[in-house]
Amino acid sequence: MTIKGMNIHPFTYIEVVILGLTYKSTGRKAVDGVLKIKKLTKNDKVIALAGNPNVGKSTVFNNLTGMNQHTGNWPGKTVTNAQGYCSYNDTNFIMVDIPGTYSLMAHSAEEEVARDFICFANPDAIIVVCDAVCLERNLNLVLQIIEISKNVVVCVNMMDEAKKRGIAIDIDGLSMLLGVPVVGVTARKKKSLDGLMRTVYDFLHVDKQSAPVKVKYSQVIEQAISIVESELKGKYDGEINSRWIAIKLIDNDEKLTESIARHLGYDIYEDIAVKEMIDKAMQLLNENGILPDTFRDKIVYGLVSTAESICAKTVEYKNRDYNSSDTKIDRVVTSKITGIPIMICLLAFVFWLTITGANYPSQLLSDGLFWIGQKLADLFVFLKAPDWLRGVLVDGLYRVLAWVVSVMLPPMAIFFPLFTLLEDSGYLPRVAFNLDKFFKKCNACGKQALTMWLVYIRMRNNDYLIIPFAN
């Protein structure tokens, strides 16, 4: 017999248990391209919850809606959209928790889901949740979303953690520089979210006079953008932000182009006038030494420099070395030299401990449960019960259940706490970072390393073999 390239003796009994996420739960079929919003009334407001992975987005969602979305400490934990309902001042809000993403320059299925919902679902407002401890990194996504939509409210979470680390954030100054409402919260405390909902309510019911910040790029890039934007204005302004779509058309993002075509109902490149402007803009860039490969880098640089400038004016660090220990750890566990060996050794230790450690409690459980099973069988004989009844209840139901419990419970009881420990320590995102380069070679990303299937094969000699399968 062969399983995915592995030969197994034909008389070996096989027990297969699939753990984790399946293709159907994480692939494109999981989201069906379009999320169906279920409104209770026609006046319900749709609010999208966006943000980087691990910023407390699901905590905000849970406390606002009363739901119990699972929270996790790894990138891309939310792989599809979750809906919940809450009300404030007699207004119903449909909260949509979209997958966490570092950028709208999507590289994975869940990032595409997040990008497409923000771009094409037209939510009434987008709450972008940020981590107060690393605000500068989070602002990159905030600026990208502001480029698309004016209906943005920034929620700076973990303010209590920032205070502990000596980080002071000027919320009002941040709001003024971004040109959108900004609220500081501690999502674990439900009462602190009242201010967030008050701000969202006022934002939706008061005429918006603010002007969101505009990311400035180099003069040549701005000229190229204006060339394409001039043709797009008046054609798609009601559906897509013309400046943002001009940048993406010049960047030639094929996956986004496909999403735009689905949204508009036709391929935008079929518009000859638009195509000519794109070619003209790319020619201008080429003449100034900006090749297609470097265009996106310069766009990213514009976002990063703008985020740095805003944080320099609004964030004060009483202790500049507040994250020095994390930095030192990162230098070791994500190093090109030591990162992979440490990862292999650590995960190998977890798997070895799971495999070896499970044998002892498994044997104890097996001995105990089957001893009870024998006593039950003796009881049926003593009571002179029919053989078929003893066969069904003892040999059938009880012994099968006893076998499953003795075989499955110990490895699960060992593996999942160990994996949770890695999760809570923040090591899983580092595993994703270490493997990202290798996964990209097969058109995947490092985050998929964390959604691998673990197949436990129960061998005849009572040993376990763990084989990872990518989604």
Sine and cosine of phi, psi and omega as CSV:
sin_phi,cos_phi,sin_psi,cos_psi,sin_omega,cos_omega
0.00,0.00,0.56,-0.83,0.01,-1.00
-0.77,-0.64,0.76,-0.65,0.09,-1.00
-0.85,-0.52,0.94,-0.33,0.04,-1.00
0.75,0.66,0.75,0.67,0.07,-1.00
1.00,0.08,0.05,1.00,-0.01,-1.00
-0.94,-0.33,0.79,-0.61,0.00,-1.00
-1.00,0.08,0.72,-0.69,0.02,-1.00
-0.79,-0.61,0.66,-0.75,0.00,-1.00
-0.84,0.54,0.71,-0.70,-0.09,-1.00
-0.87,0.49,-0.35,0.94,-0.02,-1.00
-0.99,-0.13,0.07,1.00,0.00,-1.00
-0.98,0.22,0.75,-0.66,0.05,-1.00
-0.98,0.18,0.71,-0.71,-0.10,-1.00
-0.89,-0.46,0.76,-0.65,0.11,-0.99
-0.86,-0.51,0.85,-0.53,-0.07,-1.00
-0.91,-0.42,0.80,-0.60,0.06,-1.00
-0.79,-0.62,0.84,-0.54,-0.02,-1.00
-0.98,-0.19,0.83,-0.56,-0.02,-1.00
-0.90,-0.43,0.54,-0.84,0.10,-0.99
0.98,-0.19,-0.46,-0.89,-0.14,-0.99
-0.98,-0.20,0.60,-0.80,0.00,-1.00
-0.99,-0.15,0.17,-0.98,0.01,-1.00
-0.87,0.49,-0.63,0.78,-0.03,-1.00
-0.91,0.41,-0.45,0.89,-0.02,-1.00
-1.00,0.01,-0.23,0.97,-0.04,-1.00
-0.82,-0.57,-0.30,0.95,-0.04,-1.00
-0.99,0.17,-0.15,-0.99,-0.04,-1.00
-0.89,0.46,-0.53,0.85,-0.02,-1.00
-0.91,0.41,-0.35,0.94,-0.03,-1.00
-0.93,0.37,-0.43,0.90,-0.10,-1.00
-0.92,-0.40,-0.21,0.98,0.06,-1.00
0.84,0.54,0.36,0.93,0.06,-1.00
0.98,0.22,-0.65,0.76,-0.07,-1.00
-0.75,-0.66,0.73,-0.68,0.05,-1.00
-1.00,0.03,0.74,-0.67,0.02,-1.00
-1.00,0.00,0.92,-0.38,0.00,-1.00
-0.99,0.12,0.80,-0.61,-0.02,-1.00
-0.98,-0.22,0.99,-0.14,0.00,-1.00
-1.00,0.06,0.66,-0.75,0.07,-1.00
-0.98,0.18,-0.60,0.80,0.09,-1.00
-0.67,-0.74,0.29,-0.96,-0.04,-1.00
-0.93,0.36,-0.29,0.96,-0.02,-1.00
-1.00,-0.05,0.04,1.00,0.02,-1.00
-0.87,0.49,0.60,-0.80,0.02,-1.00
-0.97,-0.23,0.74,-0.67,0.00,-1.00
-1.00,-0.08,0.86,-0.52,-0.03,-1.00
-0.88,-0.47,0.84,-0.54,0.05,-1.00
-1.00,-0.04,0.71,-0.70,0.08,-1.00
-0.97,-0.23,0.93,-0.35,-0.02,-1.00
-0.89,-0.45,0.20,-0.98,0.04,-1.00
0.41,-0.91,0.20,-0.98,0.09,-1.00
-0.91,0.41,0.37,-0.93,0.15,-0.99
-0.87,0.49,0.56,-0.83,0.13,-0.99
0.91,0.41,0.61,0.79,0.08,-1.00
-0.93,-0.37,0.09,1.00,0.00,-1.00
1.00,-0.02,0.34,0.94,-0.02,-1.00
-0.88,0.47,-0.71,0.71,0.01,-1.00
-0.93,0.37,-0.49,0.87,0.07,-1.00
-0.91,0.41,-0.68,0.73,0.08,-1.00
-0.87,0.50,-0.72,0.69,-0.01,-1.00
-0.87,0.50,-0.74,0.67,-0.04,-1.00
-0.89,0.46,-0.71,0.71,-0.06,-1.00
-0.95,0.31,-0.44,0.90,0.04,-1.00
-0.99,0.16,-0.59,0.81,-0.11,-0.99
-0.98,-0.21,-0.25,0.97,-0.06,-1.00
0.98,0.22,0.16,0.99,0.03,-1.00
-1.00,0.06,-0.01,-1.00,-0.06,-1.00
-0.72,-0.69,0.86,0.50,0.10,-1.00
-0.89,0.46,0.69,-0.72,0.03,-1.00
-0.92,0.40,0.72,-0.70,0.05,-1.00
-0.97,-0.23,0.53,-0.85,-0.04,-1.00
-0.53,-0.85,0.27,-0.96,-0.09,-1.00
-0.92,-0.40,0.67,0.75,0.06,-1.00
-0.68,-0.74,0.40,-0.92,-0.05,-1.00
-0.90,0.43,0.63,-0.77,0.12,-0.99
0.95,0.32,0.49,0.87,-0.03,-1.00
-0.87,0.49,-0.71,0.70,0.08,-1.00
-0.98,0.19,0.91,-0.43,-0.10,-1.00
-0.97,-0.24,-0.13,0.99,0.09,-1.00
-0.54,-0.84,-0.04,-1.00,-0.06,-1.00
-1.00,0.01,0.66,-0.75,0.09,-1.00
-0.89,-0.46,0.65,-0.76,-0.01,-1.00
-0.93,-0.38,0.60,-0.80,0.09,-1.00
-0.53,-0.85,0.21,-0.98,-0.09,-1.00
-0.81,-0.58,0.61,-0.79,0.14,-0.99
-0.51,-0.86,0.28,-0.96,-0.01,-1.00
-0.74,-0.67,0.49,-0.87,0.04,-1.00
-0.48,-0.88,0.81,-0.59,-0.02,-1.00
0.78,0.63,0.74,0.67,0.06,-1.00
0.91,0.42,0.31,0.95,0.07,-1.00
-0.92,-0.40,0.77,-0.64,0.03,-1.00
-1.00,0.06,0.71,-0.70,0.03,-1.00
-0.87,-0.49,0.75,-0.66,0.12,-0.99
-0.99,-0.14,0.95,-0.32,-0.02,-1.00
-1.00,0.01,0.79,-0.61,-0.01,-1.00
-0.89,-0.45,0.93,-0.37,0.01,-1.00
-1.00,0.04,0.98,-0.22,-0.03,-1.00
-1.00,-0.04,0.35,-0.94,-0.07,-1.00
-0.84,0.54,0.59,-0.80,0.06,-1.00
-0.93,0.36,0.64,-0.77,-0.02,-1.00
-0.51,-0.86,0.58,-0.82,0.05,-1.00
-0.99,0.12,-0.34,0.94,-0.10,-0.99
-0.40,-0.92,0.39,-0.92,0.12,-0.99
-1.00,0.03,0.02,1.00,0.15,-0.99
-1.00,0.08,0.98,0.22,-0.27,-0.96
-0.90,0.43,0.66,-0.75,0.06,-1.00
-0.84,-0.54,-0.04,1.00,-0.03,-1.00
-0.57,-0.82,0.20,-0.98,-0.09,-1.00
-0.87,0.50,-0.70,0.71,-0.05,-1.00
-0.93,0.36,-0.52,0.86,0.05,-1.00
-0.93,0.36,-0.58,0.82,0.08,-1.00
-0.90,0.43,-0.63,0.78,0.04,-1.00
-0.87,0.50,-0.74,0.68,0.00,-1.00
-0.88,0.48,-0.74,0.68,-0.03,-1.00
-0.88,0.47,-0.74,0.68,-0.07,-1.00
-0.92,0.40,-0.58,0.81,0.03,-1.00
-0.92,0.39,-0.68,0.73,0.01,-1.00
-0.90,0.43,-0.64,0.77,-0.10,-0.99
-0.98,0.21,-0.65,0.76,-0.24,-0.97
-0.87,-0.49,-0.23,0.97,-0.05,-1.00
-0.99,0.11,-0.20,0.98,0.02,-1.00
0.78,0.63,0.82,0.57,0.07,-1.00
-0.91,0.42,0.45,-0.89,-0.01,-1.00
-0.91,0.41,-0.50,0.86,0.07,-1.00
-0.42,-0.91,0.43,-0.90,0.04,-1.00
-0.85,-0.53,0.90,-0.44,0.10,-1.00
-1.00,-0.04,0.90,-0.44,0.02,-1.00
-0.98,-0.17,0.93,-0.36,-0.03,-1.00
-1.00,0.07,0.77,-0.64,-0.02,-1.00
-0.84,-0.54,0.39,-0.92,0.08,-1.00
-1.00,-0.07,0.87,-0.49,-0.04,-1.00
-0.89,0.46,-0.42,0.91,-0.05,-1.00
-0.96,0.29,-0.54,0.84,0.01,-1.00
-0.76,-0.65,0.86,0.51,-0.11,-0.99
-0.89,0.45,-0.63,0.78,-0.07,-1.00
-0.85,0.52,-0.69,0.73,0.01,-1.00
-0.91,0.42,-0.62,0.79,-0.02,-1.00
-0.94,0.33,-0.47,0.88,-0.03,-1.00
-0.91,0.41,-0.36,0.93,0.05,-1.00
-0.85,0.53,-0.70,0.72,0.02,-1.00
-0.94,0.33,-0.63,0.78,0.02,-1.00
-0.84,0.55,-0.73,0.69,-0.03,-1.00
-0.91,0.41,-0.61,0.79,0.04,-1.00
-0.91,0.42,-0.64,0.77,0.01,-1.00
-0.94,0.33,-0.61,0.80,0.04,-1.00
-0.89,0.45,-0.52,0.85,0.06,-1.00
-0.89,0.46,-0.47,0.88,-0.05,-1.00
-1.00,-0.04,-0.70,0.71,-0.13,-0.99
-0.75,-0.67,0.57,-0.82,0.08,-1.00
-1.00,0.00,-0.22,0.98,-0.08,-1.00
-1.00,0.02,0.89,0.47,-0.10,-0.99
-0.89,-0.46,0.71,-0.70,0.15,-0.99
-0.83,-0.56,0.80,-0.59,-0.04,-1.00
-0.99,-0.10,0.80,-0.60,0.02,-1.00
-0.93,-0.36,0.95,-0.32,0.00,-1.00
-1.00,0.01,0.97,-0.25,-0.08,-1.00
-1.00,-0.02,0.20,-0.98,0.05,-1.00
0.89,0.46,0.64,0.77,0.03,-1.00
-0.90,0.44,-0.53,0.85,0.03,-1.00
-0.91,0.41,-0.64,0.77,0.03,-1.00
-0.92,0.39,-0.62,0.79,0.03,-1.00
-0.90,0.44,-0.63,0.77,0.01,-1.00
-0.90,0.44,-0.65,0.76,0.02,-1.00
-0.88,0.48,-0.56,0.83,-0.05,-1.00
-1.00,-0.02,0.14,0.99,0.05,-1.00
0.96,0.27,0.53,0.85,0.01,-1.00
-0.95,-0.30,0.85,-0.53,0.02,-1.00
-0.94,-0.35,0.78,-0.62,-0.04,-1.00
-0.89,-0.46,0.80,-0.60,0.06,-1.00
-0.99,0.12,1.00,-0.07,-0.07,-1.00
-0.89,0.45,-0.69,0.72,0.00,-1.00
-0.90,0.43,-0.68,0.73,0.02,-1.00
-0.90,0.43,-0.61,0.79,0.04,-1.00
-0.90,0.44,-0.65,0.76,0.03,-1.00
-0.90,0.44,-0.64,0.77,-0.02,-1.00
-0.92,0.39,-0.66,0.75,-0.03,-1.00
-0.95,0.30,-0.59,0.81,0.02,-1.00
-0.98,0.19,-0.43,0.90,-0.02,-1.00
0.98,0.22,0.31,0.95,0.03,-1.00
-0.67,-0.74,0.35,-0.94,0.02,-1.00
-0.89,0.45,0.63,-0.78,0.04,-1.00
-0.76,-0.65,0.73,-0.69,-0.01,-1.00
-0.78,-0.63,0.72,-0.70,0.08,-1.00
-0.99,-0.11,0.76,-0.64,-0.05,-1.00
-0.64,-0.77,0.24,-0.97,0.24,-0.97
-0.83,-0.55,0.99,-0.13,-0.22,-0.98
-0.86,0.50,-0.45,0.89,0.01,-1.00
-0.91,0.42,-0.40,0.92,0.05,-1.00
-0.99,-0.17,0.94,-0.34,-0.11,-0.99
-0.85,0.52,-0.57,0.82,-0.04,-1.00
-0.89,0.46,-0.50,0.87,-0.02,-1.00
-0.93,0.36,-0.28,0.96,0.00,-1.00
-0.99,0.13,-0.17,0.99,0.06,-1.00
-0.87,0.49,-0.65,0.76,0.02,-1.00
-0.90,0.44,-0.59,0.81,0.03,-1.00
-0.90,0.44,-0.74,0.67,-0.02,-1.00
-0.93,0.38,-0.55,0.83,0.07,-1.00
-0.89,0.45,-0.67,0.74,0.01,-1.00
-0.91,0.41,-0.68,0.73,0.02,-1.00
-0.89,0.45,-0.68,0.73,0.00,-1.00
-0.87,0.49,-0.76,0.65,0.01,-1.00
-0.89,0.46,-0.62,0.78,-0.01,-1.00
-0.88,0.47,-0.60,0.80,-0.04,-1.00
-0.99,0.11,-0.35,0.94,-0.09,-1.00
-0.93,-0.36,0.02,1.00,0.03,-1.00
-0.86,-0.51,0.63,-0.78,0.02,-1.00
-0.86,0.51,0.75,-0.66,-0.07,-1.00
-0.99,0.10,0.90,-0.43,0.01,-1.00
-0.98,-0.20,-0.17,0.99,-0.09,-1.00
-0.97,0.26,0.42,-0.91,0.05,-1.00
-0.88,-0.47,0.96,-0.28,-0.03,-1.00
-0.84,0.54,0.50,-0.86,-0.01,-1.00
-0.86,0.50,0.58,-0.81,0.02,-1.00
-0.92,-0.39,0.87,-0.49,0.00,-1.00
-0.94,0.34,0.83,-0.56,-0.01,-1.00
-0.99,-0.12,0.76,-0.65,0.06,-1.00
-0.96,-0.30,-0.06,-1.00,-0.01,-1.00
-0.89,0.45,0.33,-0.94,-0.08,-1.00
-0.85,0.52,-0.66,0.75,-0.03,-1.00
-0.91,0.41,-0.69,0.72,0.00,-1.00
-0.91,0.42,-0.64,0.77,0.04,-1.00
-0.89,0.46,-0.62,0.78,0.05,-1.00
-0.89,0.45,-0.69,0.73,0.00,-1.00
-0.90,0.44,-0.65,0.76,0.01,-1.00
-0.90,0.44,-0.68,0.73,-0.03,-1.00
-0.90,0.43,-0.53,0.85,0.03,-1.00
-0.88,0.48,-0.75,0.66,-0.02,-1.00
-0.96,0.28,-0.63,0.77,-0.05,-1.00
-0.89,0.45,-0.57,0.82,0.00,-1.00
-0.87,0.49,-0.53,0.85,0.01,-1.00
-0.99,0.13,-0.48,0.88,-0.04,-1.00
-0.99,0.16,-0.50,0.87,-0.03,-1.00
-0.86,0.50,0.70,-0.72,-0.02,-1.00
1.00,0.03,-0.36,0.93,0.01,-1.00
-1.00,-0.09,-0.70,0.71,-0.13,-0.99
-0.81,-0.59,0.11,0.99,-0.09,-1.00
-0.85,0.53,-0.56,0.83,-0.01,-1.00
-0.96,0.28,-0.27,0.96,-0.07,-1.00
-0.92,-0.40,-0.64,0.77,-0.05,-1.00
-0.66,-0.75,0.62,-0.78,0.05,-1.00
-0.88,0.48,0.86,-0.50,-0.15,-0.99
-0.92,0.40,-0.60,0.80,-0.01,-1.00
-0.92,0.40,-0.72,0.69,-0.03,-1.00
-0.90,0.43,-0.68,0.73,-0.03,-1.00
-0.93,0.37,-0.49,0.87,0.06,-1.00
-0.90,0.44,-0.68,0.74,0.03,-1.00
-0.88,0.48,-0.69,0.72,-0.06,-1.00
-0.94,0.33,-0.55,0.84,0.04,-1.00
-0.94,0.35,-0.63,0.78,0.06,-1.00
-0.92,0.39,-0.61,0.79,0.02,-1.00
-0.94,0.35,-0.34,0.94,0.02,-1.00
0.85,0.53,0.77,0.64,0.07,-1.00
-0.98,0.22,0.97,-0.22,-0.13,-0.99
-0.90,0.43,-0.68,0.74,-0.03,-1.00
-0.91,0.41,-0.63,0.78,0.04,-1.00
-0.93,0.37,-0.60,0.80,0.04,-1.00
-0.87,0.50,-0.63,0.77,0.05,-1.00
-0.89,0.45,-0.67,0.75,0.01,-1.00
-0.91,0.41,-0.64,0.77,0.03,-1.00
-0.90,0.44,-0.65,0.76,0.01,-1.00
-0.89,0.46,-0.65,0.76,0.04,-1.00
-0.91,0.42,-0.61,0.79,-0.03,-1.00
-0.94,0.33,-0.70,0.72,-0.04,-1.00
-0.99,0.12,-0.40,0.91,-0.03,-1.00
1.00,-0.06,0.03,1.00,0.05,-1.00
-0.34,-0.94,0.28,-0.96,-0.03,-1.00
-0.98,0.19,0.84,-0.54,-0.06,-1.00
-0.90,0.43,-0.41,0.91,0.03,-1.00
-0.94,0.34,-0.23,0.97,0.04,-1.00
-0.96,0.26,-0.26,0.96,0.09,-1.00
-0.97,0.24,0.96,-0.29,-0.11,-0.99
-0.86,0.51,-0.66,0.75,-0.03,-1.00
-0.89,0.45,-0.67,0.74,0.03,-1.00
-0.91,0.42,-0.68,0.74,0.00,-1.00
-0.87,0.49,-0.63,0.78,0.01,-1.00
-0.91,0.41,-0.65,0.76,0.01,-1.00
-0.92,0.39,-0.60,0.80,0.04,-1.00
-0.90,0.44,-0.71,0.70,0.02,-1.00
-0.88,0.47,-0.62,0.79,0.01,-1.00
-0.92,0.40,-0.66,0.75,0.01,-1.00
-0.91,0.40,-0.67,0.75,0.00,-1.00
-0.93,0.38,-0.56,0.83,0.06,-1.00
-0.91,0.42,-0.67,0.74,0.04,-1.00
-0.87,0.48,-0.67,0.74,0.01,-1.00
-0.90,0.43,-0.70,0.71,0.00,-1.00
-0.88,0.48,-0.64,0.77,0.00,-1.00
-0.90,0.43,-0.41,0.91,-0.01,-1.00
-0.97,-0.24,0.29,0.96,0.10,-0.99
0.98,0.20,0.24,0.97,0.02,-1.00
-0.98,-0.20,0.99,-0.17,-0.02,-1.00
-0.99,0.12,0.29,-0.96,0.00,-1.00
-0.81,0.59,-0.58,0.82,-0.04,-1.00
-0.93,0.36,-0.45,0.89,-0.05,-1.00
-0.99,-0.16,-0.19,0.98,-0.03,-1.00
-0.88,0.48,-0.74,0.67,-0.02,-1.00
-0.90,0.44,-0.61,0.79,0.02,-1.00
-0.86,0.51,-0.64,0.77,-0.01,-1.00
-0.95,0.31,-0.53,0.85,0.09,-1.00
-0.91,0.41,-0.71,0.71,0.03,-1.00
-0.89,0.46,-0.66,0.75,0.02,-1.00
-0.87,0.49,-0.63,0.77,0.03,-1.00
-0.89,0.46,-0.66,0.75,0.02,-1.00
-0.91,0.41,-0.71,0.70,-0.04,-1.00
-0.90,0.43,-0.70,0.72,-0.02,-1.00
-0.91,0.41,-0.59,0.81,0.05,-1.00
-0.92,0.40,-0.68,0.73,0.04,-1.00
-0.88,0.47,-0.67,0.74,0.02,-1.00
-0.89,0.47,-0.67,0.74,-0.03,-1.00
-0.90,0.43,-0.67,0.74,-0.01,-1.00
-0.92,0.40,-0.70,0.71,-0.02,-1.00
-0.92,0.39,-0.57,0.82,0.02,-1.00
-0.88,0.48,-0.46,0.89,-0.04,-1.00
-1.00,-0.09,-0.25,0.97,-0.13,-0.99
-0.83,-0.56,-0.22,0.98,-0.05,-1.00
-0.90,-0.44,0.78,-0.63,0.00,-1.00
-0.87,-0.49,0.77,-0.64,-0.01,-1.00
-0.96,-0.28,0.92,-0.40,0.06,-1.00
-0.95,0.31,-0.48,0.88,0.04,-1.00
-0.77,-0.64,0.98,-0.22,-0.07,-1.00
-0.91,0.43,-0.35,0.94,-0.04,-1.00
-0.99,-0.16,0.44,0.90,-0.08,-1.00
-0.88,0.47,-0.47,0.88,-0.03,-1.00
-0.92,-0.40,0.41,0.91,-0.05,-1.00
-0.90,0.44,-0.60,0.80,0.00,-1.00
-0.91,0.42,-0.67,0.74,0.05,-1.00
-0.89,0.46,-0.63,0.78,0.01,-1.00
-0.90,0.44,-0.67,0.74,0.01,-1.00
-0.90,0.43,-0.65,0.76,0.04,-1.00
-0.90,0.44,-0.68,0.73,0.00,-1.00
-0.87,0.49,-0.60,0.80,-0.01,-1.00
-0.89,0.46,-0.43,0.90,0.00,-1.00
-1.00,-0.03,-0.79,0.61,-0.14,-0.99
-0.98,0.19,-0.24,0.97,0.07,-1.00
-0.90,-0.44,0.20,0.98,0.02,-1.00
-0.93,0.37,0.53,-0.85,0.04,-1.00
-0.90,0.44,-0.46,0.89,-0.05,-1.00
-1.00,0.03,-0.75,0.67,-0.12,-0.99
-0.98,-0.20,-0.30,0.95,-0.11,-0.99
-0.86,0.51,-0.79,0.61,-0.05,-1.00
-0.92,0.38,-0.73,0.68,0.04,-1.00
-0.85,0.52,-0.67,0.75,0.03,-1.00
-0.90,0.44,-0.68,0.74,0.00,-1.00
-0.88,0.47,-0.72,0.69,-0.01,-1.00
-0.89,0.46,-0.71,0.70,-0.02,-1.00
-0.90,0.43,-0.68,0.73,-0.04,-1.00
-0.92,0.39,-0.73,0.68,0.00,-1.00
-0.93,0.37,-0.59,0.81,0.05,-1.00
-0.90,0.44,-0.62,0.78,0.04,-1.00
-0.90,0.43,-0.67,0.74,0.02,-1.00
-0.88,0.47,-0.71,0.70,-0.01,-1.00
-0.92,0.38,-0.65,0.76,0.01,-1.00
-0.89,0.45,-0.70,0.72,0.01,-1.00
-0.90,0.44,-0.60,0.80,0.04,-1.00
-0.91,0.41,-0.71,0.70,-0.06,-1.00
-0.94,0.35,-0.79,0.61,-0.06,-1.00
-0.95,0.32,-0.70,0.71,-0.05,-1.00
-0.90,0.43,-0.49,0.87,-0.04,-1.00
-0.96,0.29,-0.39,0.92,-0.06,-1.00
-0.88,0.48,-0.64,0.77,-0.08,-1.00
-0.95,0.32,-0.81,0.59,0.05,-1.00
-0.91,0.42,-0.51,0.86,0.04,-1.00
-0.89,0.46,-0.67,0.75,0.01,-1.00
-0.92,0.38,-0.65,0.76,0.02,-1.00
-0.89,0.45,-0.71,0.71,0.04,-1.00
-0.89,0.46,-0.69,0.72,-0.01,-1.00
-0.87,0.49,-0.74,0.68,-0.01,-1.00
-0.88,0.47,-0.70,0.71,-0.04,-1.00
-0.92,0.39,-0.74,0.67,-0.05,-1.00
-0.93,0.38,-0.63,0.78,-0.01,-1.00
-0.97,0.25,-0.44,0.90,0.13,-0.99
-0.90,0.43,-0.68,0.74,0.06,-1.00
-0.90,0.44,-0.64,0.77,0.03,-1.00
-0.87,0.49,-0.64,0.77,0.02,-1.00
-0.92,0.40,-0.63,0.77,0.03,-1.00
-0.91,0.42,-0.61,0.79,0.05,-1.00
-0.90,0.43,-0.64,0.77,0.03,-1.00
-0.89,0.45,-0.67,0.74,0.04,-1.00
-0.89,0.45,-0.59,0.81,0.02,-1.00
-0.90,0.44,-0.67,0.74,0.02,-1.00
-0.90,0.45,-0.61,0.79,0.03,-1.00
-0.92,0.40,-0.67,0.74,0.00,-1.00
-0.89,0.47,-0.61,0.79,0.00,-1.00
-0.99,0.14,-0.03,1.00,-0.01,-1.00
0.84,0.54,0.64,0.77,0.04,-1.00
-0.96,0.29,0.46,-0.89,0.02,-1.00
-0.85,0.52,0.55,-0.83,0.00,-1.00
-0.87,0.50,-0.61,0.79,-0.05,-1.00
-0.91,0.41,-0.56,0.83,0.01,-1.00
-0.94,0.34,-0.69,0.73,0.06,-1.00
-0.89,0.45,-0.63,0.78,0.00,-1.00
-0.90,0.44,-0.65,0.76,-0.02,-1.00
-0.94,0.33,-0.76,0.65,-0.13,-0.99
-0.98,0.19,-0.66,0.75,-0.08,-1.00
-1.00,-0.06,-0.87,0.49,-0.04,-1.00
-0.92,0.38,-0.53,0.85,-0.03,-1.00
-1.00,0.04,-0.97,0.24,-0.13,-0.99
-0.92,0.39,-0.81,0.58,-0.15,-0.99
-0.92,0.40,-0.76,0.65,-0.10,-1.00
-0.93,0.37,-0.57,0.82,0.08,-1.00
-0.91,0.42,-0.70,0.71,0.02,-1.00
-0.89,0.45,-0.66,0.76,0.01,-1.00
-0.90,0.44,-0.63,0.77,0.00,-1.00
-0.92,0.39,-0.70,0.72,0.00,-1.00
-0.89,0.45,-0.70,0.71,-0.02,-1.00
-0.90,0.44,-0.72,0.69,-0.04,-1.00
-0.92,0.39,-0.50,0.87,-0.02,-1.00
-1.00,0.07,-0.65,0.76,-0.17,-0.99
-1.00,-0.05,-0.59,0.81,-0.12,-0.99
-0.89,0.45,-0.74,0.67,-0.05,-1.00
-0.86,0.51,-0.77,0.64,-0.01,-1.00
-0.89,0.45,-0.58,0.82,0.03,-1.00
-0.93,0.36,-0.63,0.77,-0.01,-1.00
-0.93,0.38,-0.39,0.92,0.02,-1.00
-1.00,-0.04,-0.73,0.69,-0.13,-0.99
-0.92,0.39,-0.75,0.66,-0.12,-0.99
-0.91,0.41,-0.65,0.76,0.11,-0.99
-0.88,0.47,-0.61,0.79,0.04,-1.00
-0.91,0.42,-0.68,0.73,0.00,-1.00
-0.92,0.39,-0.58,0.81,0.07,-1.00
-0.90,0.44,-0.61,0.79,0.04,-1.00
-0.88,0.47,-0.67,0.74,0.06,-1.00
-0.90,0.44,-0.60,0.80,0.01,-1.00
-0.90,0.43,-0.77,0.64,-0.06,-1.00
-0.92,0.39,-0.45,0.89,0.01,-1.00
-0.98,0.20,-0.17,0.99,-0.01,-1.00
0.99,0.12,0.24,0.97,-0.05,-1.00
-0.99,0.17,-0.45,0.89,-0.05,-1.00
-0.88,0.47,-0.66,0.75,0.09,-1.00
-0.87,0.50,-0.52,0.85,0.02,-1.00
-0.95,0.32,-0.54,0.84,0.10,-0.99
-0.89,0.45,-0.69,0.72,0.03,-1.00
-0.87,0.49,-0.65,0.76,0.02,-1.00
-0.90,0.44,-0.69,0.72,-0.03,-1.00
-0.89,0.46,-0.59,0.81,-0.10,-0.99
-1.00,-0.08,-0.08,1.00,-0.09,-1.00
-0.86,0.51,-0.69,0.73,-0.03,-1.00
-0.87,0.48,-0.66,0.75,-0.02,-1.00
-0.95,0.32,-0.62,0.79,-0.01,-1.00
-0.94,0.33,-0.50,0.86,0.01,-1.00
-0.91,0.42,-0.43,0.90,0.02,-1.00
-0.92,0.40,-0.35,0.94,0.07,-1.00
-0.91,-0.41,0.53,0.85,0.07,-1.00
0.85,0.52,0.59,0.81,0.07,-1.00
-0.82,-0.57,-0.21,-0.98,0.06,-1.00
-0.65,-0.76,0.29,-0.96,-0.11,-0.99
-0.87,0.50,-0.46,0.89,-0.02,-1.00
-0.89,0.46,-0.42,0.91,-0.01,-1.00
-0.94,0.34,-0.27,0.96,0.08,-1.00
-0.89,0.46,-0.45,0.89,-0.06,-1.00
-1.00,0.02,-0.10,0.99,0.04,-1.00
-0.89,-0.45,0.42,0.91,0.07,-1.00
-0.93,0.38,0.40,-0.91,0.10,-0.99
-1.00,0.03,0.63,-0.78,0.11,-0.99
-0.94,-0.35,0.89,-0.45,-0.01,-1.00
-0.96,-0.28,0.92,-0.40,0.05,-1.00
-1.00,0.02,0.85,-0.53,0.03,-1.00
-0.94,-0.33,0.91,-0.42,-0.02,-1.00
-0.99,0.16,0.95,-0.30,-0.05,-1.00
-1.00,0.09,0.26,-0.97,-0.04,-1.00
-0.90,0.44,-0.45,0.89,-0.03,-1.00
-1.00,-0.03,0.27,0.96,0.07,-1.00
0.94,0.34,0.22,0.98,0.10,-1.00
-1.00,-0.01,0.35,-0.94,0.04,-1.00
-0.91,-0.41,0.56,-0.83,0.12,-0.99
-0.82,-0.58,0.80,-0.60,-0.03,-1.00
-0.97,-0.26,0.84,-0.54,-0.04,-1.00
-0.85,-0.52,0.84,-0.55,0.02,-1.00
-1.00,0.09,0.66,-0.75,0.11,-0.99
-0.83,-0.56,0.78,-0.63,0.05,-1.00
-0.96,0.28,0.45,-0.89,0.00,-1.00
-0.88,0.48,0.00,0.00,0.00,0.00
